Amino acid sequence: MSEEILINVTPQETRVAVMQLGVVQELHIERSSNRGIAGNVYLGRIKRVLPGMQSAFVDIGLERSAFLHVADIWENSNENAKPIEKILSEGQTLLVQVIKEPIGSKGARLTTQLSFAGRLLVFLPQETRIGISQRIEGAELRDGLRAKLQAILPPDYHGGYIIRTVAESKDEAHFSADIAYLNKLWSNLQLAAQSATAPQLLYQELDISLRVLRDFVCPDTERILIDSRSTHKKMLEFAGNYNPEAAGLLEHYQGVRPLFDLYNIEEEIERALSRRVDLKSGGYLIIDQTEAMTTVDVNTGGFVGVRNFDDTIFKTNLEATQVIARQLRLRNLGGIIICDFIDMESQQHRDIVLEEFRKALARDHTRISVNNFSPLGLIEMTRKRTRESLAHLLCEPCPTCGGTGEIKTAQTVCYEILREIVREARQFDASEYRILASQQVIDLFLEEESQTLAGLSDFIGKPISMQVESQYTQAQYDVILM
């Protein structure tokens, strides 16, 4: 399937869109002021060891301490695993790598098992084995790749390697170049660690534009369009030294119209922030993201089908499998995901929908686990979460509703104010009570609830005045004692 990669660069942020047949499949955004730290290596210092949680908090120089679980300590990965209090102590320094970005109120997650990604290989300096990507199928091919790599490694080499999917058709020269790059990277890090003082950053992951050349380019990639001259030049230099085959794909876009406008990506980003996603058939999805999980609800909407209701449901669910898979990538939704497809009576239909869903999800580069339909007709799945979702990156909770998506009605607020005045009148002897509230609430007191307010004034024997506060939201109010 033909693929294009579009890169939009401004001083503030770099945005990458992966296109297939003219449709956006993935969006990646990296901001200069808040660059991601996943993959970075630090010399950290243990701040606190928690035996009860079998974990430790590590100072790596960030605002929040990072989190290290006993299972992520490389020295503890053998059969004779020890409790964390026997391995680490407060004040101790150690090399750690970020495997999960800080998300919400949680700090970064760390590991002591270091890994460095190259174009074809992942280098594991503490390991000795040679592994192969699970996406490479066929015992003969896997054995051939392993033998090819072992043939060019010196007898006294140290470290392990994982052969990446993109290495499937590469020769020894490509492997040798990757090994040289990774060995140099590891040597430089070791040298920096000798004179470092914790906490200190020792290795920073490539920026998003260079990661495109390392991680995103595949045999289907036809071209990479960049709208920045300096970034285009930087990528050409990196490709020339590291991935010469990709250099021919790089093009500097110099059109008058903004690159993302030309390909309608700005509209796609707006849709990816919307709760509702329309299907071509007339059905639609409702996607709700919470702290604990994400739910996806499939609805038939205006789709009435051509044969019968079962056929309508089946076709809507089939279309939804492709759209859901794409939306998960676009929005970078992770963690637990619950998909509520429309109930299907036919077991055959359920099996086909599940199979199509698995195929659509197979295009994702992120690790995914999918369960069968539950007795309630739900598909439960997990998608590895390593960085903030698109919505969390671009948006913040609404100051009016606080992120709930709902606000109290003006009538509800009116009744709260009336109860508040009664409470205040029983405790304090004021000469007057003044209501400060939004225009909507004051209007309701002046119209529908005017008699109620007059009755309350008679009941407490004190006048009640009102004042509009234009800065107040509908749910905000104050009762002032005069």
N, C-alpha and C positions, 0 to 999 in steps of 0.2 A: 504494500500500500504506500503510494508516494507521500512524502512528508517534507514539510518546510518548517524551518525554525526562524521566528521573527524576534529581533532583539531591539527594544526601545530603551534608549539611554538618556537620562537627564542627570544633572549634578546631584539630585536628591535620591534617585532610585533607578534601578535597572529592572525592566520587565521582560520576561521571555514567554513567548507563546509557541506551543508545538501544534502545528496544523497538519491534518490528514484530509486529503481531498477537499481542501478549502474550509474545513470545520475545525474549530479550536478543540484540542483534546486535553491539553495541559496548560496551566498558567503558573509561572513562578515569579515572585516579586522579592527583590532584595533592596533594602533601603540603606543608604550610606550611614545614617545615624543609628541604625539598629540592625547591623549585619549579623546574620546567624552565626552560631558558635559550634554547631554540630560538626564533629570531625576534628575540632581544635584539640591540641595537646598542651597540658599545663603541668607545671611543677606545683602541686597543691600541698596544703598543710591540713592535717586532721584537726578539726575543731572539737568534735564530740563523737564518741563511740556509744551506740545505743544497743546493748546486748539484747534487750527485749524485742527489738525490731530487726536484729542482726543486720544493722546498717550503720553508716557513719555519715556525718556532715563534714564536707571538705571545703576549705576556703581556697578558691581559685582566682580570687581578685574581683569577683562580681558582687553586685548588690546583695544577692541572696546566696547563701551557702549551697553548694551542690550536694547531690545525694549519691552515695555509693552503697550498694547492697552486697552482702557477702557472696552472692552468686556471681557477681561481676568482678570478683577479685581473681585474677588469672592464677595466682599461686594456689588458690583454693579449689581449682577445677578438677583435681584428681580424686581418686577414691577415698583418700584419707583427709576428707574435708574437716577443717577446724572451725570452731565458733569465731566470730569476728573479733571478739575481745582478746583472743589468743594470737591474732595476726596484726592488728593495728592498735596504736595507742595515741592519745592526744598529743599534739605537737609534732608527730611524725610527718616527714615529707615523702611524697611519692609521685611518680608519673601517672597521670590520669588522662583519659580522653573522653570528650563529651559524646554520648551516643543519643541523647535526647535533649532538645532545646528546652529552656524554661518555658512552661506553659501555664498561663493563669497565675495562680499563687504558688505553684510548684517550682522549685529550683531545677537546674539542669541535672540530668542523670549521667553518671560516670561509669567508666570501666577502666580496669588496669590492663586489660588485654588490648594492646594497641594494634591498629590496622591502618594501612595507607593504601588508598585506591589509586591505581594507575589506569591507563586506557584498557589494557588487556588483563591485568593481574591485580589482585589485592595482596599486599605484602603484610605478613604477620610475623614481626621480628622475634616473638617469643615462642613461636611454633616450629615444628620440623616437618609437618605433613604437607602434601600437595592435594588440595581439594578442587572440585570442579562444580561450576554452577549447576543447580538442579534443572535449569532450563535447557541445558545441553543434553539431548537424549541419544540413546544408542550406546551400548557397551563398547563397541569397536571404536567409535569416534572418541569417546571419553578416554579409553586406554591410549589411543594415538596421541591425543593432546597431552596427556600426562607424560608419555614417553618423550615427546618433542621438547617439553620443558625440562625434564630431567637431563636430557642430552646436552643442553647448553649451560647447565648449572655447574660451577666448579665443584670438585670433590669435597672441598672443605667449606662449602657455603653454610651460612647460618640463617635460620628463619624459614618460615613456611609461606606458601602461596595458594591463592584460590584463583583458578582460571575463570575469567568472566565470560558471559555469553558472547560478547562481541569478538572474542578470540577464536571463535569456531573455525574460521577460514584463513587465519593468519599464519605466516611462516616464522622460521627461527629468528630472522632479522628483526621482526616486529617484537618478538618476545625479548630479545637481547636489549633492544632500546628501552623497553619498559623496565626491565630489571635494573639497568644502569641508572635510570631516573629515580627509581624507588630506593636503591642503595645509597645514592647521593643524598636523597631527602633524609634517610634514616641517619646517615653519618653526620649531617649538619645538625640534626636534632640532638644527637648524643653529645656533640661538641658544645652546643648551647647549654645543655643541662648541667655540664660540669661546673660552669661559673654562675649558674642561676641562683636566685634567692626566692624562696616561696613566699607568697604566690606569684607565679610569673607565667605568661604565655610563651610557649616554646615553638609551637607550630600552628599556623593559621591555615585553615582550609581555603582552597581557591575561591575567588569570587565567582558569582553566578555566570558571568560571560565566559570565563575559562572552563568552568564545570560543564558548560554546554559542549565544548570540544572533547572533554574527557568522558562524560556520562551520557549525553543525549544523542550524539551522532550515531546513526545506525546505517546499515546497507540501503534502507529505503529513503534516507535523507537526500533530497535533491539539491537544496541550497539553504544557506543561512544568510538572512538579510539583516544588516545592522545599520541603524540610522545615525551612528556616531562615528566620525572619522578616526578619533583617537582610540576608541574601543575596537574598531575594525583593524587598525594597525597593531594594537596589542594582541588581538586574537591571531592575526597573521604570523606574528613573531613566535607566539606560543605554538601554533600549529606547525610552523617550519621546524622547530626544535623537537617537537614531541609527537605530532600527529600529521605528517606531511600530506596524507591522503585527504584530510579535511580542509587543507588550505585552498584547494580548488573550489570548495563549496561556498566560501566566504564572498559576500558581495556587499559593497557599501551602498545603501539606499540613499539617493540624493533627490528624491521627488519632493515636490512642493507640498503635497498633501501629507499630513502625519501618517506614519507607517501603520499604526494601530487603527486609525480611522479608515484607511484604505481597505483593510481586511475586516472591518466591522468588529474588531476585538473589544473596543470600548463598550459597545452594546452588549457583548457577551459577558464582560465583567459585571455590568449592571444586572444582567439576568442571573449571574452566578451568586449575587447577593440577595436575590429575591427569594421569598419563602415558597412561592408557587412557580412551577415549571410546566409550561404547556407542552403537550404531545401533539404531533402532527395530525393524529387521528381525531383529535377533539377532547381526549382525556387529559389528565394533568396529574402532577405530583405535588405533594405538600412536604417540604423538607424542614424539619425542626431540629435545631442543634442545641443541646443542653450541655451542662458540665459533665454529666455522667455518660451520656450516649446521644446518638443521632437517630431520629426516626424518619422513615420515608413512607408516606401513605400514597397508594395508587388509587386513582378515581377514574371512572369512565367519562365523567363530564358530559359533553354533548355528543359523544360517539354512540351511535345507535346500531351500528353493524348492518349486515346485509342478509343474514340468514336467521339467526336466533340469538337469544341473550347469552348463551354459553359461548358462542362464537365471538360475540362482542367482547366479553370478558377476556377470553383467550388472546385475542389480537391486541387488546390494550395492554395486557400483562407482558406479552412478547415485546412490544415496542418499549415498554417501561424498562425492561432489562438492559437495553442498550443505553437508554438515557440515564438511568441510575448510575451505571458504571462510569459513564462520562462525567456526570456531575460529581461523583466522589473524587475523581482526579482533578477536575477544575477547581473545586472548593477545598481540596486537600482535607477531606473529612477523615478523621481517624478515631481509634477506640472502638467501642461497641456500636454497631449499627443494626437497627431493626427495620426490615423492609416488610411492609404490610401490603402484599399484593391482594388484588380482588379475589375473593373466595372462588375456587374452581371445584366443581363436582367431580370432574373426570381426573382420575389418577394419571392418565396418559398426558393430559394437558399440564398437570403439575410437574411431571417429569421433564417434559419438553422445555417448560419455562425455566426450571432449575438448571438444565443443561445449557440453555442459551445464556443464562445469567453467568454461569461459570466461565463460558467462552468469552463473554464481554469483559469480565473481570481479569481474564488472563493477560490482557494487554497492559495491565497496570504494572509499573516497576516496583511498587510498594508491596510488601508481604501481606497477603490476605488469606483469611481462613473463613470458609463458608459452610454452614450447616444445612441439613435438609429442611424441608418444610416442617414446622412444629405442628402439634395437634391443633393449634389455634390458627394455622394457616400462615404463620409468620416465617420469614427467613432471617435467622440470626447470623451475623458475621462480625468479624473484627478486621480492621485495617490498621497496620502499624502507624502509630502517631509519632513523628519525629520533630515536627515543627508546627507552628500555629496555623490554623485554618485560614482560608482567604478572608472570611468574615471577621475573625479576630484580628487579622493583620490590618484590614482596611477600615473597620468600624469600631465603635465603642457603644456601651449600653446607653439607651435613650435616657436623658436626664428627666424626662417627664414620667415615663412608666418604669424606669429602673431596670429595663430589660425584660419585663414580664410580657410586653406586647399588649397590655390592657391598662386602662386607668379608671378610677372611680367616676361614676356619673355625677353630674352637677347636683342631682337630687340626693344622692347618697351623701355628698359633702355637706349639703344643706342640713340634713338631719344630724350629721355629726356635730356641726356647729351649734345646733339647738341644744343637743345634749351637753356640749361643753359649757354653754352659758348657764344651764341649770346647775351644773357642778360648781362653777365659779360663784354663782349667786348664793349657794348654800355655805360656802366657805368665807367669802369676803363681802364686805358691805361697801360696794362701789356706788358712785353717784350715776354712772352711765357705763354701758358696755358697747364697745365699738368692734364691728366685724371687718377684718381686712381679708379680702378674698379676690379671686379672679373675676373677670367681667361676666362669665357665664353663670357663676354662682350668685353674684349680686343681682343679675337680671332675673334669676329664678325667685329670689327673695322679693323683688319688686313686683313680680307678676303672680305666678301660681301659688307661691308660698307666703304672700303678703299677709293674709289673714292669720296664718300660723304664727308668723313673727309678731304680729300685733297682739295675739292672744298670749304669747310668752311674755311680752313686755308687761301686760296687765298682771300676769301671774306672779312675776318677781317684783313688780311695783317699781321698775326702773326703766328709763328710756334705752332703746337699742338703736344705734346708728350704724351706717355702713360706709365703707370706703373701698373703691376699686384699686387693686394693686396690679398694674399691668405686667410686672415681672413674675407674678405668681403663676404656677401651673394650676390646672383645674382642681387638683387634689390638695393644694396648699392653702392654708388659712391661718389666721391668728385672731384671738379674742383679746382685746385690750381693755383693761379696767381703768376707767377715767376717774 
